Amino acid sequence: MSRLPLDQVDAFVTAARLRNLTRAAEKLAITQPAVSNALRRLREVLGDELVTRRGRGVEPTPRALALW
């Protein structure tokens, strides 16, 4: 696996910890679409969804928890 871009990892960790993409964006001082795009790019590299939608929030997948 190549080195993972820190901004993508930071977006994932923040979203997983807060369980919400909008709150993650606010915490990181970026837009919610930027968090979604970072997660999409990270998903492509890792081959896992990383988070699943749960109501208005997100839940990390089992693989994402293992990586975290």
Summary of the structure (lengths in Angstrom):
residues: 68
radius of gyration: 10.8
end to end distance: 15.5
largest distance: 33.2
contacts: 186
relative contact order: 0.20
helix: 62%
strand: 12%
